[in-house]
Amino acid sequence: MDFQTLEQLKDEIKNELSQSLKNANFETVLEKYGISGEKVLNLECSIDLSQIQIKDTKNFSNTNSLIPGNHIVKLSCAWCACCGCC
């Protein structure tokens, strides 16, 4: 898997998370505790490269050589009631 493909994967995961978070009820939970404001909730998602299993080895080879270490955290967002991840 090359760097560009990994970036595309991260973008797609972030978009999916954002879509899911739009439907989340975080605003109600925060209001219950007297918390309000934009971007008060920050979320992170990690990709564990040691757990990735590539089925198409012709196009995606040597995944672990892309990034030093096996566990990366690159997907983060601030949650907004209007649009999920900002």
N, C-alpha and C positions, 0 to 999 in steps of 0.2 A: 504494500500500500504506500503510495507516494504522499508527499506533504500536501499536495493539492486535494487529493482524495480524502485525506484525513480531515482537512479543513471543511470540505463539503459535508462529511459525516457530522462534524460538530455543529455546523450551521443547521442541518436538517434536524438534529436532536434538539437544538435550542428552539427551533420553530415549533416542533411538536410539544415541547414543554410549555412554551408560551401559549399555544392553543389550549392546552389542558388547564393551565392556570387561569385563563380567562373565565372558565366555568367554576373555579374554586370559590369557596365561601370564606376566604381569608378576611375580607373586609368586615364581615359580621363577627368573626372571632376576635379581631383586633378591637373593634368597637366595644365588645363585651368587657374588655379590660381597659377601656378608656383611651385606647391608642388610635390616633388618626394621623393622616399625612401621606404624602406621596413617597414612594420608595423607602418605606420604613422596614420592609421585609426584604432581605437579600437571600437569594437561593444559589446554591452551587451544585453542580453535577460533576461527577468524576467518571473517567473512562479508565478501566483497569486493563491495560494492554496485555497483562499476563493471562487474562481470561478470554481474549479474543480468539475465535476460531474462524479462519478464513476458508470458505468452501471453494472459491474460485482462485486457485493458487497460480494460475497463468497470469492474471491481472494484478493480484495482490500478494506479493511475496515479501517475506522478511519484515513483518509489521513491527517487531520489537526493535529494529535497528533505527527507526525514525526518530525516536525521542529517548534521551537518557532516562533510565529508571523505568519501572514497569507501571507506575500509577501516576496518571496526570490529572490535574484539575484545571480545566480550561473553560468550562461552561458555567457562567455565572450571570445572574440577572437581578435587577431590582424589581420587585413585584408592584404593579400599579393596578388599581381596580378597573381602569378603563381598558387596558390592553394586555394584561398578563405581564410578560417580561418587557421592561423598558430598556 
